[in-house]
């Protein structure tokens, strides 16, 4: 049996990433919602439609040691213009500071009685 050379495992699309972030950095992977959408009234909005400033949701895949409000696997809301794109082992990610996040949607945050629908 021959030993294979050490090679970093390719990260799963929504799984943790084999890197260590510094300070208050958060690494997220955006969902594939760039196509057409449907409004709450049932109207189809094409991907080419011009909309005003629209925030994006993404899943957290890595956090730095000084991040306090976000954990791996959380969904976060952020401004797409405040982002830095990075590619790790062929997969595209977005690098943000914790202060650039607007909201966190996670099961550990109770929304009972607040009227929030995240």
Secondary structure, 3 states (H helix, E strand, C coil): CCCCCCCCCCCCCCCCCCCCCCCCEEEEEECCCCCCEECCCCCEECCCCCCCCCEEEEEEEEECCCCCCCCCCCEEEEEHHHCEEEEECCEEEEEEEHHHEEEEECCCCCCCCCCCCC
